[in-house]
């Protein structure tokens, strides 16, 4: 976690780029930061070119001046390593550092994320810079965290990557025969006889579109290789810093549900999680919450840092709408409600040139404090001072978990069929939203996490059952757990090879069913089923199944498979396993899941009427902090569950009192 004995409150600040401004502006920035309650800045994110003007020269003079200034003004620092964009001279002298695109096009110098992670040049100079920075600033007590690179992402398809991929494959499979088996290369005559016959899967080889591949096994392994390769670069810089400052706290900023990188693997190598939250104004609040919860979930429920958000407006959407009044504050507290221990922005002062000059900032182009955005930021800054350390380090206690797995995501969406509309996160979100909008506390977990602490585990589209994960599920249900999964689950193993013997493969005995066929419905076509007297939609995919010990809870209404089961339950040991054989509506998910939770005695954090009042609870020792957020455009009411005091206003509310919360308002309630 980022906090230590020096941290007495939720840190508040963000990315500061003084190299873009003259020194007289720096002094004015210090004044404005103090007015806004800013107490931390992230420095040096994109300064590689100025820090290292040639192969052997390192210039820290300007950064030293900035460090002296922020230290004098009592600011803490998150020190970045600047390795997200290499200098122009490096690209000219060492072209191997430049990426090759998915279509085979070799890049020239430009943009960012422009370095090949398998380039010996990049690996050498990025690690050297990280160590130089650590050596130079190791005694600066104002540095509370280190920030490696920035928003790792993208892919490369150059010769260095191809050679490294072959080495990775040889290490994984040991023999070419095992690789041929795992990739099923007997199909279409793809058998390999030598390792150097293997080429990268892109538009020059296996792909006929970015997400369409003729050989899923090859493309899936390249996804894994790319994610691990970037992680190797992070770890190399991490270790360089640790070699100088063993107790340094090191992170990099993740991006929520970012598909190319397996963040569950990355989390094991990070001292704490930080991430960048950039929702569109129209995004459902439950979707924003799900992004926070995956960032909390990848490191076992530990608090995280909100490393970036915009104070007002983004600049890369088709229509870059302003954040409406109080929304910045609302979304900042939503991050805290789901586990954030620091609230940071990009950016502190608005740039005047290049692609982010219209991206929002704490200090706008006008250059003073007399703006709506600055006033909102200052208000939040004052409130965070008042809150102090109360919520720092607090965690959440969830009795329901949703399983998320990057391999599943990659493999499912590389699959040639059964439907082009089948999207992994859409199905995950359907179940998450039904729980979040009813204020149940949810953990998002991976396939290596312990299931025993949960009353209910939901695994939407568990397409791939890796290794012995079915044994973990089997043991969980035998011991009394409730397991829920869906259509198109248990289909393949970790190599994306179909598990023969009938769907859902290794889950078949747990679920007590056999799925014989899968019907893919076009977008405008639906079937239906009746559940507890009410009709619900069946859409996207319809599994046609037979009972093998399970009990049918609902059957299809139409087509040749009318009267076949669509919702089933199987008693297995002391527990139950449910199978939902189709995609349905929000209304169905809310009803069905609430029943399961009530069966297990799991209650929501706060019971409210309708949707839009979000509630979470963070726990610290004997203290419990109830966050209540009104995302609606009108005021709402709820019944206070116990006598509590609002930490933001100091007002006390009695148990059973009907409380009115204005639109876009927040309450943080502590039990009296």
Secondary structure, DSSP 8 states (H G I E B T S, - for coil): ----TT--S-EEEEE--GGGS-HHHHHHHHHHHHHHT--EEEE-TT-HHHH-SSSS----HHHHHHHHHHHHTT-EEEEE--TTS--HHHHHH-GGGB-B-TTS-B--S-SSS-B-TT-HHHHHHHHHHHHHHHHHHTT-TTEEEEE-SSS------SHHHHHHHHHHHHHHHSSHHHHHHHHTTTGGG---SSGGG----STTTTEEETTEES-HHHHHHHHHHHHHHHHHHHHHHHHHHHHH-TT--EE-EE-SS-TTS-HHHHHTT-SS-EEE----TTS-HHHHHHHHHHHHHTTTT--EEEEE--SS--SSSSS-----TTHHHHHHHHHHHTTEEEEEES-SB--SSSTTTTS--SB-TT-SS-SHHHHHHHHHHHHHHHHTTTTTT-B---SEEEE--HHHHHHHHHS--S-TT--HHHHHHHHHHHHHTTT--EEEE-TTS--TT-SEEEETT--B--TTHHHHHHHHHHTT-EEEEESS-S-B-TTS-B-SSSBTGGGHHHHTEEEEEEEE--TT--EEEEETTEEEEEEEEEEEEEESS-EEEEEB-SSTTTTSEEEEEEEETTEEEEEE-EE--HHHHHHHHHHHHHHTT---SS--SSSSEEEEEEEETTEEEEEEEE-SSS-EEEE-SS-EEETTT--EE-TT-EEEE-TT-EEEEEE-
